[in-house]
Amino acid sequence: MKFESYVLAEERLTYIPRSREASDVVTYMKYRLNKRDMTSGLPSDKLNNPIIAVPGCPGIGKSTFLQHFPSSDEYKNYVASVSSNNSTDVIVVQITFIGNAIASVNLGLQILYGATGSKKEYDLFCDDFEAYKDLDPKAAVRVLLNTFGESKRVLILVDEIAHVYDEEKRNEIISGLGGILDEFPQVDIVVSALSPQYIKELATNCNREVNYVPLPPLWDTAPGKEKFVRWADNFMKDFQCPHRKVFLSMLRSSYLF
Protein backbone atom coordinates (compact mmCIF):
# COMPACT_ATOMS: atom_id res chain seq x y z
CA MET A 1 0.00 0.00 0.00
CA LYS A 2 1.25 3.44 -0.88
CA PHE A 3 0.74 6.36 1.47
CA GLU A 4 0.81 9.96 0.34
CA SER A 5 1.89 11.18 3.78
CA TYR A 6 2.89 9.80 7.11
CA VAL A 7 3.75 10.84 10.64
CA LEU A 8 6.35 8.97 12.64
CA ALA A 9 5.43 8.26 16.24
CA GLU A 10 8.19 7.81 18.78
CA GLU A 11 7.82 4.26 20.07
CA ARG A 12 9.94 2.61 22.73
CA LEU A 13 8.40 -0.86 22.53
CA THR A 14 7.41 -3.30 19.81
CA TYR A 15 3.90 -2.58 18.58
CA ILE A 16 1.34 -5.24 19.42
CA PRO A 17 -1.26 -5.33 16.61
CA ARG A 18 -4.83 -4.75 17.75
CA SER A 19 -6.48 -6.82 15.06
CA ARG A 20 -9.85 -7.05 16.78
CA GLU A 21 -10.14 -3.29 17.23
CA ALA A 22 -8.91 -2.62 13.69
CA SER A 23 -11.52 -5.05 12.40
CA ASP A 24 -14.22 -3.25 14.40
CA VAL A 25 -13.19 0.10 12.93
CA VAL A 26 -13.35 -1.34 9.41
CA THR A 27 -16.77 -2.86 10.15
CA TYR A 28 -18.11 0.60 11.02
CA MET A 29 -16.56 2.05 7.88
CA LYS A 30 -18.43 -0.54 5.82
CA TYR A 31 -21.57 0.13 7.86
CA ARG A 32 -21.46 3.80 6.86
CA LEU A 33 -21.01 3.00 3.17
CA ASN A 34 -23.91 0.56 3.31
CA LYS A 35 -26.13 3.15 4.98
CA ARG A 36 -25.31 5.64 2.24
CA ASP A 37 -26.03 3.09 -0.52
CA MET A 38 -29.32 1.94 0.99
CA THR A 39 -30.71 5.45 1.51
CA SER A 40 -32.34 6.60 -1.69
CA GLY A 41 -31.62 10.25 -2.40
CA LEU A 42 -30.17 11.02 1.06
CA PRO A 43 -26.67 9.53 1.24
CA SER A 44 -25.29 12.81 2.56
CA ASP A 45 -27.71 12.99 5.50
CA LYS A 46 -25.80 13.08 8.78
CA LEU A 47 -27.88 10.15 10.04
CA ASN A 48 -26.16 8.03 7.38
CA ASN A 49 -22.66 9.21 8.22
CA PRO A 50 -21.76 8.35 11.82
CA ILE A 51 -18.35 9.21 13.19
CA ILE A 52 -16.01 6.50 14.54
CA ALA A 53 -14.53 7.14 17.98
CA VAL A 54 -11.72 5.28 19.73
CA PRO A 55 -11.90 6.01 23.47
CA GLY A 56 -9.38 4.77 26.03
CA CYS A 57 -7.66 5.70 29.26
CA PRO A 58 -4.32 7.58 29.32
CA GLY A 59 -1.41 5.50 28.07
CA ILE A 60 -3.61 2.74 26.64
CA GLY A 61 -2.17 3.23 23.14
CA LYS A 62 -4.71 5.38 21.27
CA SER A 63 -2.10 7.42 19.43
CA THR A 64 -0.10 4.32 18.57
CA PHE A 65 -3.20 2.52 17.34
CA LEU A 66 -4.07 5.41 15.01
CA GLN A 67 -0.47 5.52 13.80
CA HIS A 68 -0.46 1.85 12.81
CA PHE A 69 -4.07 1.46 11.67
CA PRO A 70 -3.44 2.54 8.01
CA SER A 71 -0.91 -0.27 7.59
CA SER A 72 -3.04 -2.93 9.27
CA ASP A 73 -4.17 -5.90 7.18
CA GLU A 74 -7.76 -5.14 8.13
CA TYR A 75 -7.65 -1.64 6.68
CA LYS A 76 -5.65 -2.60 3.58
CA ASN A 77 -8.15 -5.35 2.75
CA TYR A 78 -11.01 -2.89 3.25
CA VAL A 79 -9.48 -0.35 0.86
CA ALA A 80 -8.94 -3.01 -1.78
CA SER A 81 -12.56 -4.15 -1.46
CA VAL A 82 -14.20 -0.72 -1.80
CA SER A 83 -11.97 1.05 -4.32
CA SER A 84 -13.78 1.38 -7.64
CA ASN A 85 -10.61 0.90 -9.71
CA ASN A 86 -8.97 -1.62 -7.36
CA SER A 87 -6.50 1.05 -6.26
CA THR A 88 -4.92 0.60 -2.85
CA ASP A 89 -3.44 4.10 -2.68
CA VAL A 90 -4.61 6.11 0.32
CA ILE A 91 -4.17 9.73 1.32
CA VAL A 92 -3.47 9.49 5.05
CA VAL A 93 -4.07 12.61 7.15
CA GLN A 94 -2.70 12.45 10.69
CA ILE A 95 -3.98 15.22 12.98
CA THR A 96 -3.04 15.49 16.62
CA PHE A 97 -4.14 18.08 19.13
CA ILE A 98 -1.73 16.87 21.83
CA GLY A 99 0.49 19.84 22.64
CA ASN A 100 -1.39 21.81 20.01
CA ALA A 101 -4.32 23.11 22.04
CA ILE A 102 -4.71 26.55 20.52
CA ALA A 103 -8.09 28.18 20.12
CA SER A 104 -7.18 29.56 16.69
CA VAL A 105 -6.67 26.11 15.13
CA ASN A 106 -8.34 25.76 11.73
CA LEU A 107 -9.47 22.27 10.70
CA GLY A 108 -8.99 22.91 6.99
CA LEU A 109 -5.38 23.95 7.51
CA GLN A 110 -4.86 21.09 9.95
CA ILE A 111 -5.95 18.65 7.22
CA LEU A 112 -3.35 20.03 4.79
CA TYR A 113 -0.73 20.03 7.56
CA GLY A 114 -1.52 16.41 8.45
CA ALA A 115 -1.49 15.28 4.82
CA THR A 116 1.89 16.80 3.99
CA GLY A 117 3.68 15.12 6.87
CA SER A 118 5.40 18.45 7.51
CA LYS A 119 8.16 18.41 10.12
CA LYS A 120 7.50 22.04 10.95
CA GLU A 121 5.65 23.01 14.09
CA TYR A 122 2.02 23.76 13.35
CA ASP A 123 2.33 27.45 14.25
CA LEU A 124 5.16 27.88 11.75
CA PHE A 125 3.16 26.00 9.13
CA CYS A 126 0.26 28.40 9.74
CA ASP A 127 2.59 31.37 9.26
CA ASP A 128 3.67 30.00 5.89
CA PHE A 129 0.07 29.49 4.78
CA GLU A 130 -1.56 32.44 6.51
CA ALA A 131 -3.58 33.17 3.37
CA TYR A 132 -5.44 29.87 3.98
CA LYS A 133 -6.13 30.40 7.68
CA ASP A 134 -9.90 30.31 7.04
CA LEU A 135 -9.80 27.33 4.68
CA ASP A 136 -13.02 25.31 4.79
CA PRO A 137 -12.43 21.63 5.80
CA LYS A 138 -14.30 20.33 2.75
CA ALA A 139 -12.25 22.61 0.50
CA ALA A 140 -9.09 21.15 2.05
CA VAL A 141 -10.26 17.63 1.16
CA ARG A 142 -10.97 18.77 -2.41
CA VAL A 143 -7.41 20.11 -2.60
CA LEU A 144 -6.07 16.67 -1.64
CA LEU A 145 -8.29 14.85 -4.13
CA ASN A 146 -7.48 17.28 -6.93
CA THR A 147 -3.77 16.95 -6.17
CA PHE A 148 -3.42 13.20 -5.63
CA GLY A 149 -6.39 11.87 -7.60
CA GLU A 150 -10.16 11.76 -7.27
CA SER A 151 -10.18 7.96 -7.19
CA LYS A 152 -8.12 7.69 -4.03
CA ARG A 153 -9.53 7.16 -0.60
CA VAL A 154 -8.74 9.55 2.23
CA LEU A 155 -8.22 8.46 5.83
CA ILE A 156 -8.36 11.25 8.43
CA LEU A 157 -7.11 10.26 11.89
CA VAL A 158 -7.75 12.80 14.67
CA ASP A 159 -5.93 12.19 17.93
CA GLU A 160 -7.13 13.60 21.26
CA ILE A 161 -9.63 16.24 20.30
CA ALA A 162 -10.12 16.81 24.05
CA HIS A 163 -6.87 18.80 23.99
CA VAL A 164 -8.66 21.60 22.14
CA TYR A 165 -9.82 23.43 25.23
CA ASP A 166 -12.07 25.96 23.55
CA GLU A 167 -15.58 24.45 23.60
CA GLU A 168 -16.82 26.37 20.59
CA LYS A 169 -13.79 25.31 18.57
CA ARG A 170 -14.25 21.64 19.57
CA ASN A 171 -17.85 21.70 18.37
CA GLU A 172 -16.71 23.40 15.18
CA ILE A 173 -14.13 20.68 14.56
CA ILE A 174 -16.64 17.84 15.07
CA SER A 175 -19.12 19.65 12.84
CA GLY A 176 -16.43 20.10 10.18
CA LEU A 177 -15.46 16.43 10.29
CA GLY A 178 -19.11 15.48 10.00
CA GLY A 179 -19.54 17.72 7.00
CA ILE A 180 -16.66 15.92 5.30
CA LEU A 181 -18.26 12.53 5.98
CA ASP A 182 -21.57 13.77 4.57
CA GLU A 183 -20.08 15.03 1.31
CA PHE A 184 -17.28 12.55 0.56
CA PRO A 185 -18.06 8.81 0.60
CA GLN A 186 -14.39 8.07 -0.14
CA VAL A 187 -13.27 9.71 3.13
CA ASP A 188 -13.12 7.78 6.41
CA ILE A 189 -12.56 9.48 9.76
CA VAL A 190 -11.48 8.05 13.12
CA VAL A 191 -11.30 10.21 16.26
CA SER A 192 -9.66 9.31 19.57
CA ALA A 193 -10.40 10.73 23.01
CA LEU A 194 -10.12 9.80 26.66
CA SER A 195 -13.83 9.53 27.30
CA PRO A 196 -16.64 8.06 25.17
CA GLN A 197 -19.06 10.36 26.99
CA TYR A 198 -16.97 13.32 25.89
CA ILE A 199 -17.26 12.36 22.22
CA LYS A 200 -20.94 11.62 22.66
CA GLU A 201 -21.59 15.12 24.00
CA LEU A 202 -19.68 16.70 21.13
CA ALA A 203 -21.51 14.62 18.54
CA THR A 204 -24.87 15.18 20.23
CA ASN A 205 -24.35 18.92 19.85
CA CYS A 206 -24.05 18.25 16.12
CA ASN A 207 -26.86 15.63 16.04
CA ARG A 208 -24.52 12.92 14.75
CA GLU A 209 -24.35 9.21 15.58
CA VAL A 210 -21.14 7.82 17.10
CA ASN A 211 -19.76 4.31 16.65
CA TYR A 212 -17.36 3.38 19.46
CA VAL A 213 -14.34 1.09 19.32
CA PRO A 214 -12.86 1.22 22.87
CA LEU A 215 -9.25 0.18 23.40
CA PRO A 216 -8.83 -2.25 26.31
CA PRO A 217 -5.50 -2.85 28.08
CA LEU A 218 -3.19 -5.38 26.49
CA TRP A 219 -3.38 -7.59 29.57
CA ASP A 220 -2.16 -10.85 28.05
CA THR A 221 0.01 -9.74 25.16
CA ALA A 222 1.84 -6.63 26.34
CA PRO A 223 5.62 -6.95 25.89
CA GLY A 224 7.60 -7.24 29.10
CA LYS A 225 4.49 -7.50 31.24
CA GLU A 226 5.98 -10.00 33.69
CA LYS A 227 9.05 -7.85 34.27
CA PHE A 228 6.88 -4.79 34.67
CA VAL A 229 4.65 -6.56 37.19
CA ARG A 230 7.70 -7.55 39.24
CA TRP A 231 9.00 -3.99 39.10
CA ALA A 232 5.61 -2.62 40.17
CA ASP A 233 5.34 -5.08 43.06
CA ASN A 234 8.79 -4.18 44.34
CA PHE A 235 8.07 -0.50 43.89
CA MET A 236 4.78 -0.69 45.76
CA LYS A 237 6.42 -2.40 48.74
CA ASP A 238 8.43 0.75 49.36
CA PHE A 239 5.74 3.17 48.23
CA GLN A 240 3.86 4.28 51.33
CA CYS A 241 1.83 7.45 50.92
CA PRO A 242 -1.83 8.59 50.97
CA HIS A 243 -2.01 8.27 47.18
CA ARG A 244 -0.77 4.67 47.01
CA LYS A 245 -4.09 3.26 45.77
CA VAL A 246 -4.42 5.97 43.17
CA PHE A 247 -0.97 5.20 41.82
CA LEU A 248 -1.69 1.47 41.73
CA SER A 249 -4.91 2.10 39.81
CA MET A 250 -2.96 4.16 37.33
CA LEU A 251 -0.48 1.33 36.82
CA ARG A 252 -3.23 -1.21 36.30
CA SER A 253 -4.89 1.00 33.68
CA SER A 254 -1.69 1.77 31.83
CA TYR A 255 -0.60 0.44 28.45
CA LEU A 256 1.75 -2.21 29.90
CA PHE A 257 0.20 -3.33 33.18
N, C-alpha and C positions, 0 to 999 in steps of 0.2 A: 504494500500500500504506500502510496506517495502522499506526503503531507506538504501543504504549501507553507506552513509555518509551524513553529514548535517553541516550547518554553522548557528549559531544563530546570528540573527541581533538584535541590540539593538533598541527596539521600545517603544516609549513613549505613543502612542495612539493606539486605537483599529484599526486593519487592515480592510479596506473597500475593499471587493473583487472586482476585475476588471474583471468581467465575460466576457464582450464583448471583451476586449483586449486579454484575455486568449484564448477565442474562435478563434480569428483571428490568434494568434500564432499557434494554433493547425491546423487550416485550411491550413496554409502555410507548416506545417510539412507533412500533407497529400498530398499537392500539389507536394512536392518534391518526395515523394514515388511514386506517380502516374507517374511523369515524368520519373523516373528511370525504372518503369515497362513497360512504353509504348515505350521506346527507345530500339529498338532491337540492342543488341551488344555493346551499349555505355552507360550503366547506370552510369559509373564512370566519364563521361564527365562533366566538371565543369558547362557547360550550363544546366545540369540536376540537379545540386546541389546548388541552391541559398542559401545564408546565410540570416538568419532572424535578423533584427535589431530593437531595441526598443529605439527610440530617445525621448528626453523630456528635458524640461528646468530644471535648478537646483532646487532641492527640490520637484520635481513633484512626486517622489516615484518610480524611476526606480529600485533602489537597493531593495526596499521592494517588488516590483512586482516580481522580479527575485527570491527573497527568498521564496515567497509564491506560485509561479507558480507550482512547482512540486506537491504540495498537493491540487491543484485546481481540482474541479470535471471535468473540461474540459480536463485537461491533463490526469487524471487517466482513464477517459473513452477512450481517444485516445490510451493509452498504452494497455488497455484491448482489443481494437479492432484490433491492428496491431501485437500483440505478437503471434508468431506461435504456442506456446504451452499454450496459455491463461495465461501466467505468468504476474503478475503485478509488479514484482520486478524491480526496476530501480537503476542504479548506477548514483547517482547525483554528479556532479563535479561543485563546486562553485569556481569561480576564480574572484578575484577583484584586480584591479590595483590602487584603491584609496589608497593613502599613500604608494604605493609600486612601484613608478615610477623609477625603476632602469634599466639602459640600458642593464645590464647583464642578465635580466630575461630570463629564458628558458621555452618555452611553454610546452615541455614534462614534465619537473619537476613541473611546475605549475599545470598540470593536476593531477599528483600523489598527490601533496600537497592539491589540492582542493577536491580530492576524499577521502582522509584519514580523513578530518575534523580536522586536526592537530591544536592544540592550540598554537603551537610554532609560533614565528615570522618567516616569510618566509626566511629571511637571515640565521637564525639558522637552519631551515630545510635544506637549501642548504648546509650548512656546514656538516650536518650529512650525506647527500647523494651527496657529492662532486663528487664521482665516476660517477654519472649519470648527471652531469651538461650539457652534450651535448646530452641528450636523445631526440631522434626523437619523435615528437608528436604522430605519428601513432604507434610507438613502445610503447608509454605510454598507449594508448588505448588498445593495445593487452595485456599489462600486466594486466589491469583491467578485461578484458574479460576472460583471462586465470585464473585469481584469483577468480572471482566471478561467472563466468559461461558465456559461449558463447551465450546462449539464451537470456540473459538479454539485455535490452535497456540501453543506456547511454545518459544522458542529461547533456550537458556542458553549463553552464551559465557564460558568461564573462561580468563583470560589469566595465564600464568606461574605455574602451581601450584608450581613449584620454589621460589618465593619464600616458601612456607610452610616454615620450617626445621624445625619439629617433625615428626619422622617419623611418630609415631602420628597426629598431626592430618592429615598428608597422606593416609595410608591411609584415615582416617575420611572425608575429603572425597571421595576416589575411590569409596569404598564407598557414600557417600550419593548421589553422582551416578548410580552404577550402579543403586541402588534406585529412583531416579526413572525411569530408562529402562525398568526392568522393569515398573513399575506403570502408566506413562502413555505410551501409544502416540503421543499428540499432542505429546509433548515431544521435541525434538532437542537434543543437547548436543555442543559442540565445545570441546576443551581444547587450549591451546597450551603448549609447553615448549621449552626449549633442546635437549633430547636425546630422541630416540625411545626409547633404551634406558632412560632415566629413567621415561618413561611406561609402558614395558613392565614394568618392575620393580614399579611401583605397581599396575598392573592385574593382574599375575601374583599379587600378594599377595591380590587379591580374586577370582582365578580368572575374569577377564573378558577377552574378546577385544578387541584394539585394531585399528582401521583407520587407517592413516597417510596423511596428505596433506602431504608435506614441501614447504616453500617454498624454491624455488631463488632465486639472485640474479637481479635484473632486468637481465641483462647487455646485452641489445640494445635495451631500451625505456626504461631509466631516464632521467628528465629530467636534462639537463645533464651527461650522462656524459662527453662529450668535454672539456668545460671542467674537469670534476673530474679527469679523467685527466691533463690538462696541468698542473693545480695539483699533483697528486700527484707527477708526474715532476720538476717543479721543486723541490718540497719535498724529495724523496728525494736530489736532487743535493747538498743542503746538510745532509742528515741523516746524520751519521756517528757511530754509537754501537753498542755490542754488541747492542742489541735492534733493529737496523735490519730484519732479516728478519722478526722477529715483527710489527713495525709494518706492514710491507708486506703480510704475510699478513692482518692485520686489515683493511686497506684493501680487499684483493681480496675479502674475504668480506662486506664491508659492503653496506648497502642500495643504495648508488649505484654502487659500483665494480665 
